[in-house]
Amino acid sequence: MEEVTKYTTIVAPGTGDFRDRGSKFLAFSYPVSTAAEIKGKLQALKKSHPKAAHHCYAYRLGTEGNQFRANDDGEPSGSAGKPILGQIDSMGLKNVLVVVVRYFGGSLLGVPGLINAYKTAAAQSLENVPKTEKWIEDLFEINFDYPAMGEVLYLLKQSESTIYHQDLQLFCTILAGIPVINSYDYMKMLSEIRGVTIKAFSPGS
């Protein structure tokens, strides 16, 4: 069986707007890569929509998609978060958060109506945003002294790594995602540079 080395994600935020019997379902999709990013997006939406009845959401995090959550935020169990997650999964997306904000319109929709509303709004927010294939990466925190910076950056560029964070002072730290297809060889070369220390990093951190 061929090893999967790429995954699909969205490259920009998207929106959706579904209405049923007076209730408004406003959907917002985001590309995300860490739990901290997800928390920040949720807090920002709650600030900008303080009068909404529910902020339901789902995400699939990690390039293998093994970190996920579906949250109903007070709606009947399984009527909101699961349908939202279902849309992320039906499009085969990873590192994606979708939040659906509901303004209650006075009429109960019932569980089937809620499932349809959350599913439709989530789908709208994902359908029209650009998508891309990215390398599945192993995340590493690389620490080194300033004189080693040239060698470290050269190897990261050669390996087609993504640099998620860098602090380049007298003592330097880089958080990098190295494509799994290259990670073993390049981690070996990086670890052979004098003064470099490396530790694996979890995307849920």
ABEGO torsion letter per residue (X at the ends): XBBBABBBBBABBBBBBBBBGGBBBBBBBBBBABAAAAAAAAAAAAAABAABABBBBBBBBEAAGABBBBBAGGBBBGAAAAAAAAAAAAAGBBGBBBBBBBBBAGBBAEAAAAAAAAAAAAAAAAAABBBBBBBBBBBBBBBBBAAAAAAAAAAAAAAGBBBABBBBBABBBBBBBBBAAAAAAAAAAAAABBGBBBBBBBAAX
